[in-house]
Amino acid sequence: MEDSFDRPTATPLLVGRWLAELMKVAAGLVDAYRPGAGVSARTREQLVLAVTEVNGCRWSAWVHASWLEFLGQRDPEEFLEPLFVYARSCAEEGRPLDTTVLEATYPPAMVRSVRAVVAHAELGNLVGNTADGTLERLLGRRPSAPVVALQDAAVVGLALPFVAPMAATALVMRTLTDLAPRLPAAQFVAGDHDDDAPNLVAHLLVEAAPTYLGHTLVRTGLLLSPVPLAVAVRMEGRSATLRVGRRRVSVSNGVSRDALVVLEGGTEPLLRVVASSIVRDVRTGRPLRR
């Protein structure tokens, strides 16, 4: 019988190669899971998914897609795109690649975290694919190869204590995400004049709300709060207030009296978020918000 299973699995060469890489930058993996260090949680999960997309590991895809959905999916900024290109290239080559180009652009701690996350993702993919390959042998869809099958079973058994907690965490995140309230469409609340129309900042806040309220726990806590939280934003001579609570999201012109904080700045950051949101809507075929 011809073996048609073409996904990379755990061989001594591949495991040794990625384990050696992970040991070199082990501190980067700790930083990737520590707030304010290395790469952000969203970037970490997107790096893992970039590797997983190449290797075709369905287990890693489910786990880390669950994590990313819990965190709130957000398109990567253009500044971060080379990191995802690097992750995909490593997966395609099956080995750690040179990071000289990345080191010229990004801080050393970030590059170290990227290397560690990629190596960790590769090892997870190898274990997941090996588990699938073992299942295929048991179902008679692959050649028996008893010695290889025993090696694969040993790899899966050794990895299970490390994989199980991550899978359990992903299951909890998936459950919380499914139970969390959906984000309602933001409504514009006019001021004292009936002919008030939303200004530029109000429009930007309406479009950016799904991104900033994407995190499951943040969205749930704010939407279910009995006392609405109001945050005002002032940009280039215009201002607006975003209010979230009692299962509603509303925006009004100006700085509301009940605004907890007033954020000052230019419109460029909000414009980038809105542009990213629009691109995502177009890619997924969703209608643009009005």
Sequence and secondary structure as in RCSB ss.txt:
>XXXX:A:sequence
MEDSFDRPTATPLLVGRWLAELMKVAAGLVDAYRPGAGVSARTREQLVLAVTEVNGCRWSAWVHASWLEFLGQRD
PEEFLEPLFVYARSCAEEGRPLDTTVLEATYPPAMVRSVRAVVAHAELGNLVGNTADGTLERLLGRRPSAPVVAL
QDAAVVGLALPFVAPMAATALVMRTLTDLAPRLPAAQFVAGDHDDDAPNLVAHLLVEAAPTYLGHTLVRTGLLLS
PVPLAVAVRMEGRSATLRVGRRRVSVSNGVSRDALVVLEGGTEPLLRVVASSIVRDVRTGRPLRR
>XXXX:A:secstr
      S    HHHHHHHHHHHHHTHHHHHHHTSTTSSS HHHHHHHHHHHHHHHT HHHHHHHHHHHHHH    
  GGGHHHHHHHHHHHHHTS    HHHHTTS HHHHHHHHHHHHHHHHHHHHHHHHHHHHHHHTTSS   HHHHH
HHHHHHHHHHHHHHHHHHHHHHHHHHHHHS      EE   SSTT    HHHHHHHHHHHHHT SHHHHHHHHT 
SS EEEEEEETTEEEEEEEETTEEEEEES  TT SEEEE  SHHHHHHHHHHHHHHHHHT     
